[in-house]
Amino acid sequence: MKKFYLLFVVLMSCFLLQSQVVQLNNPLMNGGKIRGYAKNSTCVLLATDGGIFKTTDSGQNWSNVSQTFNSYSLRCNKIVNIGNDFYAQSDFAYGVNICKSSDNGQNWTELPSSIGTDWRYQSFGKLNNDLYVIGIDYMHGTGQLYSSPDGAIWTPKAVLWTNFQQNGNVELLSFNQNRLYVYSQNNLYYTTDGSVLTTVSVTGLGVTSFSNGGDAFQGDAQGNLYFKNDNGGSVYKYNFTTESWTDIITGKIPVNYSIMEFSATDNALFIVAWPPVDNLKIYKSTDHGATFIQQMATGLTMDVVSNIIEASANVFIGNGLYTEILVSTTGGSTWSVPSNQFNASDAGYLTISGNTLLYPARNRGIVVSTNQGVSWNTGNGGIPGMNGVAYFVNEIISAKDTLFSLLQPDPNSDNVTLYKSTNNGISWNASPIPAPYSSGNSYTFAGKCDSALFVNYYDPTSSKYALIVTFNNGRTWVNPASQNSTQLTYLKGSKNCLFAFYANRDVWNDFNNVYKVNNFGVSFTDINPTNPTNQSKLFNDNFMIKRVENGQGGRGEAIMDFDRQNNKAIFAVNDRTNGEQDRLYLYNITSNVWSELITTGLPLNYMPKCIKSIGNNTWLLATNLGLYKSTDNGVNWTLTHLANNWLKGINVICIQLLNNQVFLGTTADGIWTVNLSTGAVEPLADKVLVAYPNPTANSMQVTIPDFNGMNAMVSLYSMDGKVMITKTANSKLYQLDMHNLPSGTYLLVINSNNRLYRKSVIRN
């Protein structure tokens, strides 16, 4: 017994010294947009912006299989299988990466670039059990199809373009084994052998080209091809014999219904239609569009299911209104939400107001936590919604003591209204931007400082972007010095040193400029230094200030922050002069001097995602490989957590700090937290042991991780190994009563779904 006691104490000591990794399963964060899927006889793999997720029971339970997918980016928008092998495409700033898995997604290896030294993958697909890629030779400007049985040896096929004429707008589409489609320059082609391309006609569509993009096309296992028009148009089916399109909606669904969603699965078509004065309705066809039957679709918050796939016979998986995962085992007539979902949700606009965490969750509205991420609720008081269930919130920003959000009345509206909250998001009120600044469109937050909020909008009268600013929480607005530009303006900093950047080309590129703002936008001083030798600028088209990635392929604000106490700013810079390499640059605000930071502690070929000053020469840097901390103005960096805790490739775009707890907002992986005191990384995702409040005087609410509906065992141990409490929990939330226990530290152990979870808790 004494030996067991000593062993227990040793194990307890090791536990207290090491970081914990736990996940929070909150329904408001569950799900993620399905971008593609592939399946074999064993499992289904889903491609999302937040990685690859696997189910072996037709969607009832999910696991993340992205850890070895791509350390640069988890974004996966295409996946195919050839036999039991899976191939997945990852998109990131440096290009396309194709990985292969031969063990149902558990491990991924990158395909070698064996076609040539000067080429890159552009897109991939499959045809007749062969893998196909588009290879681009950047030295000679040539694009060509290549095929391979396994991704090892490639055979050249049809030449797609020469002399740089393509410019990257190309995609391969695979809907069945017999045809591979090539979408290129607003045209669509198909091939049955990889060598001969046949043009898909636009006859019957009333258009001259396919300008909607590759997402407008879908197909089924029988070889049928479908096309959906944008903006509530119709759905068309292609006749390969007559080379023309036929409308399959008119006469089957009321003519005044807008077509919102279309899904072509292996053996069924699904339409979500929006009547002018009624709720959404779902229709299904099992005869390739010859007839459509309305589905009762019970179990839904609103009758909308998108991105539907057929996991197995008569079993369908799709996205619900909030991009949560829905499963139907009845062919689409009833739908349910599985309890063990994945988390590939967008929380990139995470912000803090007081002690409240908030972020916009697309159609769900605003999601709020008042207890440091332990639990979450919606905070849509005063926000306009559709039928009380859908709220279209895209952005939130905190300026001074006020929260602001730009809201749409519905997802198809171009009208945007500014709303604000002065009570940490408890309630919201409309604060419309007044004339003469109310007649524009494309309103977005341009930035803020400690005394002002800036908004960009497009002014159709001048065909330029206007920059307006408010100093009194939205009561009045001004256009500083009649500032208008052909470029969007991004601002970041403090009133003493406010930086500005122009997105001078498009949303895909980083910044090649930097300015200091005078008098809140009255004028701008160029602080991009000039090399006296060749008169070139430090920041140029090959040496650019990086921008945060918004998850949709575009870019946002600059990856930089400033230490207002010490008048220093750190910028992340991408050096393309000799390949691709990221660097950190320090700007001394007082002396107006730029210098590269020669850093130690950062891994080779890391990618900066977000940087934040937390004062006193201390900085946090979120990368694709971990969260790092520097206490000497960015020279030396240390990892704040165990290395294997990090989900490699995660895209962090904001860092918030609350009571020594770091909260990381991501574009497609929910919210993660890092405790700077203990180094514990806690992804607020699928499985977390949460006990709140901790410390407690009497009791705490325990969230049972990975609860599967069966009984879980709750045990509490004293630090000398004595069992203090042993109880059975039959629900996900359990109230742990500790009021009879002496003050001190205890070890909480949960046995849930045959897994052990541990957490130290304190009774005051």
C-alpha positions in Angstrom: 0.0 0.0 0.0 2.9 2.3 0.9 4.5 1.6 -2.5 1.2 2.5 -4.3 0.9 5.7 -2.3 4.4 6.8 -3.3 3.7 6.0 -6.9 0.5 8.1 -6.8 2.4 11.1 -5.3 5.1 10.9 -8.0 2.4 10.7 -10.7 0.6 13.6 -9.1 3.7 15.7 -9.0 4.5 15.0 -12.6 0.9 16.0 -13.5 1.1 19.3 -11.7 4.3 20.2 -13.4 3.2 19.4 -17.0 0.8 21.2 -19.2 -2.8 19.9 -19.8 -4.4 19.8 -23.1 -8.2 19.7 -22.9 -11.0 20.7 -25.3 -14.3 22.4 -24.7 -17.3 21.0 -26.5 -19.7 23.9 -26.8 -22.5 23.5 -29.3 -22.2 27.2 -30.4 -18.7 26.4 -31.8 -19.5 23.0 -33.4 -19.4 22.4 -37.1 -17.7 24.0 -40.1 -18.4 24.4 -43.8 -18.1 21.2 -45.8 -15.9 22.0 -48.8 -15.4 18.5 -50.2 -15.5 14.9 -49.2 -14.2 11.5 -50.2 -15.2 8.0 -48.9 -14.2 4.4 -49.1 -15.8 1.3 -47.5 -14.4 2.2 -44.1 -14.8 5.9 -43.6 -15.8 9.4 -44.9 -13.3 12.2 -44.9 -14.5 15.8 -45.0 -12.5 18.8 -46.2 -13.0 22.1 -44.4 -11.1 25.3 -43.9 -10.1 24.0 -40.5 -8.6 20.7 -41.7 -9.8 17.2 -42.4 -12.3 15.3 -40.3 -13.2 11.6 -40.3 -16.3 9.6 -39.5 -16.6 5.8 -39.5 -20.3 5.8 -38.5 -21.9 8.0 -41.2 -21.5 11.2 -39.3 -22.4 10.3 -35.7 -18.9 10.7 -34.4 -15.9 12.7 -35.7 -12.2 12.9 -35.3 -9.6 15.4 -36.5 -7.0 13.8 -38.8 -5.2 17.0 -39.7 -2.1 16.8 -37.5 0.3 15.7 -40.2 -1.7 17.2 -43.1 0.2 20.5 -43.7 2.1 22.5 -41.1 1.6 25.7 -43.2 -2.2 25.6 -43.5 -5.1 23.4 -42.5 -7.3 24.8 -45.2 -8.5 21.9 -47.3 -11.1 22.5 -50.0 -10.7 19.4 -52.1 -10.2 15.7 -51.3 -10.6 12.5 -53.5 -10.0 8.9 -53.0 -8.5 6.3 -55.4 -9.3 2.9 -54.0 -8.4 3.1 -50.3 -5.9 6.0 -50.8 -7.0 9.5 -50.1 -5.5 12.7 -51.6 -6.1 16.1 -50.2 -5.2 19.6 -51.3 -4.1 22.3 -48.9 -4.1 26.0 -50.0 -1.7 28.4 -48.3 0.2 31.6 -49.0 3.0 29.9 -50.8 0.9 27.8 -53.1 -0.9 24.4 -53.3 0.2 21.4 -51.4 -1.2 17.9 -52.2 -0.9 15.2 -49.5 -1.6 11.4 -49.6 -2.9 9.1 -46.9 -3.0 5.3 -47.1 -4.4 4.8 -43.6 -7.8 6.5 -43.8 -6.4 9.9 -43.0 -4.4 9.2 -39.8 -1.1 10.1 -41.5 -0.4 12.3 -44.5 2.7 12.7 -46.6 3.3 15.5 -49.2 3.5 14.4 -52.8 7.0 15.1 -54.2 7.5 17.7 -56.8 8.9 15.3 -59.3 7.6 16.9 -62.6 10.2 19.6 -62.7 12.2 22.1 -60.6 10.3 25.2 -61.8 6.7 24.0 -61.5 4.0 24.0 -58.9 0.7 22.2 -58.4 -2.3 24.4 -59.2 -5.2 22.0 -58.7 -5.9 18.3 -58.7 -8.6 15.7 -59.4 -9.1 12.1 -60.5 -10.1 10.3 -63.7 -10.3 6.6 -64.3 -8.6 5.7 -61.0 -5.6 8.0 -61.8 -4.7 11.2 -60.0 -4.5 14.3 -62.1 -2.8 17.7 -61.4 -2.4 20.9 -63.2 1.3 21.7 -63.2 2.4 25.2 -63.8 5.9 25.9 -65.1 6.6 29.4 -63.8 9.9 29.6 -65.7 8.2 29.3 -69.1 4.6 30.2 -68.2 3.1 26.8 -69.2 0.2 25.0 -67.7 -0.3 21.3 -68.4 -2.3 18.3 -67.1 -0.3 15.4 -65.6 -1.5 12.0 -64.5 -0.2 9.4 -62.0 -1.5 6.2 -60.5 -0.1 7.0 -57.1 1.4 10.5 -57.1 5.0 9.2 -57.5 5.6 9.3 -61.3 3.8 11.8 -63.5 2.8 11.5 -67.2 2.3 14.7 -69.2 -1.1 15.1 -70.8 -3.0 18.0 -72.4 -1.3 21.4 -72.5 -3.8 24.0 -71.1 -2.0 27.3 -71.8 1.4 28.8 -72.7 3.1 32.1 -72.3 1.7 33.0 -68.9 -1.8 33.6 -70.3 -3.6 31.7 -67.5 -2.6 33.8 -64.4 -3.7 31.1 -62.0 -7.5 31.1 -62.6 -7.9 27.4 -63.1 -9.4 24.4 -61.3 -10.0 20.7 -61.8 -13.4 19.3 -60.9 -14.0 15.5 -60.3 -17.6 14.4 -59.9 -17.3 10.8 -61.2 -14.8 8.4 -62.5 -15.4 9.0 -66.3 -14.9 12.7 -66.8 -12.5 15.2 -65.4 -13.5 18.9 -65.8 -11.2 21.8 -66.2 -12.5 25.3 -65.3 -10.2 27.9 -66.9 -10.7 31.6 -67.7 -14.5 31.4 -67.2 -14.7 28.4 -69.5 -15.4 24.8 -68.7 -13.9 21.8 -70.5 -13.9 18.0 -69.9 -11.7 15.1 -70.8 -12.2 11.4 -70.7 -8.5 10.5 -71.3 -6.5 13.5 -70.1 -5.3 14.3 -73.6 -8.3 15.7 -75.5 -10.3 18.5 -74.0 -14.0 19.1 -75.1 -15.6 22.5 -74.5 -18.8 22.6 -72.4 -21.2 24.8 -74.2 -23.1 27.7 -72.6 -26.1 27.2 -74.9 -29.4 27.4 -73.0 -27.9 29.5 -70.1 -28.3 32.9 -71.7 -24.7 33.8 -70.8 -21.5 34.1 -72.8 -19.2 32.5 -70.2 -19.1 30.7 -66.9 -18.2 33.7 -64.7 -19.6 32.2 -61.5 -16.4 30.2 -60.7 -15.9 26.5 -60.2 -18.2 26.3 -57.2 -21.2 26.8 -59.5 -20.8 23.3 -60.9 -21.7 20.0 -59.3 -22.1 16.4 -60.6 -23.4 13.0 -59.5 -22.1 9.5 -59.7 -24.0 8.8 -62.9 -22.0 11.4 -64.8 -24.6 14.2 -64.8 -23.4 17.8 -64.7 -25.3 20.6 -63.1 -24.9 24.4 -63.0 -26.4 26.9 -60.5 -26.8 30.6 -61.4 -25.9 33.1 -58.7 -28.3 35.4 -56.9 -31.3 33.0 -56.6 -31.3 31.9 -60.2 -32.1 28.5 -61.5 -30.4 25.1 -61.7 -29.5 23.6 -65.1 -28.5 20.1 -66.3 -26.2 19.5 -69.2 -27.0 17.3 -72.2 -23.7 15.9 -73.6 -25.4 14.8 -76.8 -27.0 18.1 -77.7 -24.4 20.1 -76.0 -26.9 22.4 -74.3 -28.3 23.1 -70.8 -31.9 22.6 -69.6 -33.6 24.3 -66.7 -34.6 21.6 -64.2 -36.4 24.0 -61.7 -39.0 25.9 -63.7 -42.4 24.2 -63.5 -41.4 22.0 -60.6 -40.6 24.7 -57.9 -42.7 27.9 -57.8 -41.3 30.5 -60.2 -41.1 33.2 -57.5 -38.9 31.1 -55.2 -35.3 32.0 -54.9 -32.9 29.1 -55.1 -30.6 29.5 -52.1 -28.7 26.2 -52.0 -28.2 23.3 -54.4 -26.5 20.0 -53.6 -25.8 17.1 -56.0 -25.1 13.9 -54.2 -24.4 10.4 -55.6 -28.0 9.6 -56.1 -30.1 12.6 -55.2 -30.4 16.3 -55.7 -31.4 18.8 -53.0 -32.7 22.3 -53.4 -33.3 24.9 -50.7 -35.8 27.5 -52.0 -36.9 30.8 -50.4 -40.5 31.9 -51.0 -41.2 35.7 -51.0 -43.3 35.6 -47.8 -42.6 32.3 -46.2 -39.8 30.2 -44.6 -37.2 28.3 -46.5 -38.2 25.0 -48.0 -36.2 21.9 -49.0 -36.9 19.9 -52.2 -35.4 16.5 -53.2 -35.1 14.8 -56.6 -34.1 11.1 -57.1 -34.5 11.2 -60.9 -31.8 13.6 -61.8 -34.1 16.7 -61.7 -37.1 15.3 -63.6 -39.3 15.8 -60.5 -38.8 17.4 -57.1 -40.7 16.6 -53.9 -40.8 18.9 -50.9 -39.2 17.4 -47.8 -40.7 17.8 -44.3 -37.1 18.0 -43.0 -38.1 17.8 -39.3 -35.5 18.5 -36.7 -34.1 21.7 -38.2 -34.0 25.2 -36.7 -34.9 26.4 -40.2 -35.4 24.4 -43.3 -32.0 24.8 -44.8 -29.3 22.2 -45.4 -26.3 22.9 -47.6 -23.2 21.1 -48.9 -25.0 17.8 -48.6 -23.1 14.6 -49.2 -24.2 11.0 -49.3 -22.3 9.1 -46.7 -23.9 5.8 -47.4 -27.2 4.4 -48.9 -29.9 6.9 -47.9 -27.7 8.5 -45.2 -26.9 12.2 -45.8 -24.6 14.6 -44.1 -24.8 18.4 -44.5 -24.4 21.8 -43.0 -27.2 23.4 -41.0 -28.1 27.1 -40.7 -25.1 27.7 -38.4 -22.8 25.4 -40.4 -23.3 22.8 -37.7 -23.2 19.2 -38.9 -26.5 17.6 -39.7 -27.2 13.9 -40.3 -30.2 12.2 -41.9 -30.7 8.5 -41.9 -34.1 8.8 -43.5 -33.1 10.1 -47.0 -33.5 13.7 -46.0 -37.0 13.8 -44.4 -35.6 14.1 -40.8 -32.3 15.6 -39.6 -30.5 15.5 -36.3 -27.4 17.1 -34.8 -24.8 14.5 -33.7 -23.4 15.1 -30.2 -19.8 14.5 -31.1 -19.1 17.0 -33.8 -15.9 18.6 -35.0 -15.0 22.3 -34.6 -14.0 24.1 -37.8 -15.8 27.3 -37.0 -14.7 30.9 -37.6 -13.8 33.0 -34.6 -11.3 35.3 -36.2 -13.0 38.5 -35.0 -12.7 37.5 -31.4 -12.6 40.7 -29.2 -12.7 41.7 -25.5 -15.0 44.2 -23.9 -14.5 44.6 -20.2 -14.2 41.0 -19.0 -16.4 39.7 -21.8 -15.2 37.7 -24.8 -17.3 38.1 -28.0 -17.1 37.0 -31.6 -19.4 37.0 -34.6 -20.6 33.6 -35.7 -22.0 34.3 -39.1 -25.7 33.4 -39.2 -25.8 32.7 -35.5 -25.1 36.3 -34.5 -22.8 37.2 -31.7 -21.4 34.6 -29.3 -20.5 35.7 -25.8 -18.6 34.4 -22.8 -18.6 36.2 -19.5 -16.5 33.6 -17.6 -13.3 33.5 -19.6 -14.4 31.0 -22.2 -15.9 28.4 -19.8 -19.3 28.7 -21.3 -20.8 30.6 -24.2 -24.2 32.1 -25.1 -25.6 34.2 -27.9 -25.9 37.9 -27.3 -28.2 39.2 -30.0 -30.3 41.6 -27.9 -31.4 44.4 -30.2 -29.8 42.9 -33.3 -32.2 42.4 -36.2 -32.7 38.8 -37.2 -34.7 36.6 -39.6 -37.5 34.7 -37.9 -35.6 35.0 -34.6 -33.0 32.4 -35.5 -30.7 33.9 -38.1 -28.5 36.9 -37.5 -26.1 38.1 -40.1 -23.1 39.5 -38.3 -19.7 39.5 -40.0 -17.5 41.9 -38.0 -17.1 43.2 -34.4 -14.7 45.8 -33.2 -14.1 47.3 -29.8 -13.2 51.0 -29.8 -12.7 52.8 -26.5 -15.6 51.6 -24.3 -17.9 50.7 -27.1 -18.5 47.7 -29.3 -19.4 48.2 -33.0 -20.8 45.8 -35.6 -21.8 46.1 -39.2 -25.0 44.2 -39.8 -26.9 43.0 -42.8 -30.7 42.6 -42.7 -30.3 39.3 -44.7 -27.4 37.5 -46.4 -28.3 38.8 -49.9 -28.6 42.4 -49.0 -26.0 45.1 -49.9 -27.4 47.3 -47.1 -25.3 47.5 -44.0 -26.2 49.3 -40.7 -23.8 50.1 -37.9 -24.8 48.9 -34.5 -23.2 49.6 -31.2 -23.2 48.4 -27.6 -22.1 50.3 -24.6 -22.7 47.4 -22.1 -20.2 44.8 -23.2 -22.6 43.3 -25.8 -25.6 42.8 -23.5 -27.7 44.9 -25.8 -27.2 46.6 -29.2 -28.7 49.7 -30.8 -28.7 51.0 -34.4 -26.3 53.9 -34.9 -26.6 54.6 -38.7 -23.8 56.4 -40.4 -25.3 59.8 -41.4 -25.4 61.7 -44.7 -23.4 62.5 -46.7 -21.5 59.3 -45.8 -24.6 57.0 -45.9 -24.9 56.6 -49.7 -22.0 54.3 -50.3 -21.6 50.6 -50.2 -19.0 47.9 -49.1 -18.7 49.4 -45.6 -15.9 47.8 -43.6 -14.0 48.6 -40.4 -10.7 50.2 -41.5 -9.2 50.2 -38.0 -9.1 52.0 -34.6 -6.9 53.7 -32.1 -7.5 54.6 -28.5 -9.7 57.6 -29.3 -11.2 56.9 -32.8 -12.9 54.4 -35.0 -12.3 54.4 -38.8 -14.6 53.0 -41.5 -13.9 52.4 -45.2 -16.7 52.5 -47.8 -16.9 52.7 -51.6 -18.3 56.1 -52.8 -20.0 55.5 -56.2 -20.1 59.3 -56.9 -16.3 59.5 -57.0 -15.6 55.8 -57.8 -13.2 55.9 -54.9 -12.9 54.6 -51.3 -13.7 57.1 -48.6 -12.3 57.0 -45.1 -14.4 58.3 -42.3 -13.8 58.6 -38.6 -15.8 59.0 -35.4 -14.4 60.4 -32.1 -17.6 60.1 -30.0 -18.8 56.5 -30.4 -20.6 57.0 -33.6 -22.6 60.0 -32.8 -20.9 62.1 -35.5 -18.6 61.3 -38.4 -16.1 63.2 -40.5 -14.1 62.6 -43.6 -10.6 63.9 -42.7 -9.3 66.3 -45.3 -11.8 64.8 -47.8 -9.7 61.7 -47.8 -10.6 59.5 -50.8 -8.5 56.9 -52.5 -8.6 54.3 -55.2 -7.3 51.9 -52.5 -8.7 50.6 -49.3 -7.0 52.0 -46.2 -6.1 50.0 -43.1 -5.1 51.6 -39.9 -3.6 50.4 -36.6 -1.9 52.0 -33.7 -2.5 54.6 -31.0 -3.3 58.3 -31.2 0.4 59.0 -30.6 1.5 56.8 -33.5 -1.1 55.6 -35.9 0.0 53.5 -38.9 -1.7 53.3 -42.2 -1.4 50.8 -45.1 -2.9 50.9 -48.6 -4.2 47.7 -50.2 -2.9 49.1 -53.4 -3.5 46.1 -55.7 -6.1 43.6 -54.4 -7.1 41.6 -51.4 -4.7 38.7 -52.2 -1.4 40.7 -51.7 0.5 41.9 -48.7 1.4 45.6 -48.1 4.3 47.2 -50.0 3.8 50.5 -48.2 3.5 52.0 -44.7 2.6 55.5 -43.5 2.3 57.4 -40.3 -1.1 59.1 -39.9 -1.3 62.8 -39.0 -4.3 64.3 -37.2 -6.4 61.1 -37.6 -6.2 61.0 -41.3 -5.8 64.6 -42.4 -2.4 63.7 -44.0 -0.1 60.7 -44.3 3.7 60.6 -44.0 5.5 57.9 -45.9 7.8 56.1 -43.4 8.9 53.4 -45.9 12.7 54.0 -45.9 14.6 54.5 -49.2 17.9 52.8 -49.9 20.3 55.7 -50.7 22.3 53.4 -53.0 19.6 52.5 -55.5 16.7 54.7 -54.3 14.5 51.6 -53.9 12.0 51.3 -51.0 12.5 48.8 -48.2 9.0 47.5 -48.6 8.3 46.6 -52.2 6.6 43.9 -54.3 9.3 41.4 -53.3 9.6 42.5 -49.6 6.2 43.1 -48.1 4.6 43.6 -44.8 2.4 40.6 -44.1 -1.3 40.7 -43.6 -3.5 38.4 -41.6 -5.3 35.8 -43.7 -9.1 35.9 -43.4 -9.6 32.2 -44.2 -11.2 32.9 -47.6 -8.0 33.5 -49.5 -8.0 37.2 -48.9 -6.0 39.4 -46.5 -6.8 41.8 -43.7 -4.8 44.2 -41.5 -1.1 44.2 -41.2 0.6 41.6 -38.9 2.1 44.1 -36.5 1.6 45.7 -33.2 3.1 48.5 -31.1 4.4 48.9 -27.6 3.1 52.4 -26.6 5.2 52.5 -23.4 8.5 52.0 -25.2 7.6 53.5 -28.6 8.4 50.4 -30.6 6.5 48.4 -33.2 7.2 45.0 -34.6 6.2 44.0 -38.2 6.1 40.6 -39.9 7.7 40.8 -43.3 7.7 38.3 -46.2 10.9 38.3 -48.1 10.5 37.0 -51.7 13.8 38.1 -53.1 15.3 34.6 -52.8 12.5 32.1 -52.4 10.0 32.6 -49.5 11.2 33.6 -46.0 9.4 35.4 -43.2 11.3 38.0 -41.0 10.5 40.3 -38.1 11.3 44.0 -38.3 11.5 46.5 -35.5 10.4 50.2 -36.0 11.6 52.7 -33.4 8.8 55.3 -33.3 10.9 57.9 -31.6 13.9 57.8 -34.0 12.0 56.7 -37.1 14.6 53.8 -37.6 13.8 50.4 -39.1 16.0 47.3 -38.2 15.6 43.6 -38.8 15.3 41.5 -35.6 17.9 38.8 -35.5 15.8 36.3 -33.6 16.6 33.1 -31.6 14.1 30.5 -30.5 11.8 30.6 -33.5 11.7 27.5 -35.7 13.0 27.4 -39.2 10.6 28.5 -41.9 7.9 29.5 -39.4 5.0 31.6 -40.6 3.9 34.6 -38.5 0.1 34.7 -38.1 -0.5 37.4 -35.5 1.6 39.5 -33.1 0.6 41.3 -30.0 2.4 43.6 -27.5 1.4 42.9 -23.9 3.6 45.7 -22.5 6.9 46.0 -20.7 8.9 44.9 -23.8 6.9 41.6 -23.9 5.4 40.3 -27.1 3.3 37.3 -28.2 3.7 35.8 -31.7 1.3 33.2 -33.0 2.7 31.1 -35.8 1.7 28.0 -37.7 3.9 26.0 -35.3 3.0 27.5 -31.9 2.6 30.5 -29.7 5.9 32.2 -28.8 6.7 34.8 -26.2 9.5 37.4 -26.1 10.4 39.6 -23.1 13.2 41.6 -24.9 11.4 43.3 -27.8 11.4 40.4 -30.1 15.0 39.1 -30.0 14.6 35.9 -28.0 11.5 33.8 -28.2 10.3 30.8 -26.2 7.4 28.5 -26.8 4.6 29.1 -24.3 3.4 25.5 -24.3 4.3 21.9 -25.1 5.2 21.6 -28.8 2.9 18.7 -29.5 -0.1 20.6 -28.1 -0.3 22.8 -31.2 -2.4 22.0 -34.2 0.2 22.6 -36.9 -1.0 24.9 -39.6 -3.7 26.6 -37.5 -4.6 30.1 -38.7 -4.6 32.5 -35.8 -5.6 36.0 -36.7 -6.2 37.7 -33.3 -4.7 37.5 -29.8 -6.6 38.6 -26.7 -5.3 38.6 -23.2 -7.6 38.3 -20.1 -6.2 37.7 -16.6 -2.9 36.1 -17.8 -5.0 33.8 -20.1 -4.4 34.2 -23.8 -7.3 33.7 -26.2 -6.5 33.0 -29.8 -9.2 33.6 -32.5 -8.8 31.5 -35.6 -10.4 31.6 -39.0 -11.6 28.0 -39.0 -10.7 26.2 -35.7 -12.7 28.1 -33.1 -10.9 29.6 -30.1 -7.8 28.3 -28.3 -6.4 29.4 -25.0 -2.9 29.4 -23.6 -2.3 30.0 -19.9 0.9 32.1 -19.7 1.5 31.0 -16.1 1.3 27.2 -16.6 1.9 26.9 -20.4 -1.3 24.9 -20.7 -2.8 25.1 -24.2 -6.5 24.6 -24.2 -8.2 24.4 -27.6 -11.8 25.5 -26.9 -13.1 22.8 -29.3 -14.4 19.3 -28.9 -13.3 17.8 -25.7 -12.5 19.8 -22.5 -12.8 19.2 -18.8 -14.1 22.5 -17.5 -14.6 23.3 -13.8 -16.0 26.7 -12.9 -15.6 28.7 -10.7 -12.1 27.5 -9.8 -11.2 28.3 -7.0 -14.6 27.9 -5.4 -16.0 28.3 -1.9 -18.8 25.7 -2.2 -19.4 24.0 -5.5 -18.4 24.1 -9.1 -20.0 23.2 -12.4 -18.1 20.5 -14.2 -18.4 20.1 -18.0 -17.9 16.4 -18.8 -15.6 16.0 -21.8 -16.5 13.6 -24.6 -19.8 12.8 -23.0 -21.5 10.1 -25.1 -24.8 9.8 -23.2 -23.5 7.1 -21.0 -22.6 7.4 -17.3 -19.3 9.1 -16.6 -17.3 8.7 -13.3 -16.4 11.8 -11.3 -13.7 11.4 -8.7 -11.9 13.9 -6.5 -8.6 13.1 -4.8 -6.7 14.9 -2.1 -3.1 15.7 -2.7 -2.0 12.7 -0.6 -4.0 10.3 -2.8 -7.1 9.9 -0.6 -10.4 9.5 -2.5 -12.7 12.3 -1.3 -15.6 12.0 -3.7 -16.7 9.3 -6.2 -19.9 10.0 -8.1 -21.6 9.1 -11.3 -22.6 11.8 -13.8 -25.4 11.0 -16.2 -25.4 14.3 -18.1 -22.8 16.6 -19.7 -23.1 19.2 -16.9 -22.4 18.0 -13.3 -22.6 20.0 -10.1 -19.6 19.1 -7.9 -20.4 19.9 -4.2 -17.3 20.7 -2.2 -18.6 22.7 0.7 -17.9 19.9 3.2 -14.2 19.6 2.2 -11.3 21.4 3.8 -9.7 24.2 2.0 -6.9 23.1 -0.3 -6.0 21.8 -3.8 -7.5 18.6 -5.2 -7.2 16.5 -8.3 -10.5 16.1 -10.3 -10.5 13.0 -12.4 -13.2 12.2 -15.0 -13.6 8.8 -16.7 -15.7 9.6 -19.8 -16.1 7.4 -22.9 -13.2 5.2 -21.6 -10.8 8.2 -21.4 -9.3 9.8 -18.3 -9.3 13.6 -17.9 -7.6 15.4 -15.0 -7.7 18.9 -13.6 -6.4 20.5 -10.4 -9.2 22.4 -8.5 -9.1 24.6 -5.4 -11.5 24.8 -2.5 -11.1 28.2 -0.7 
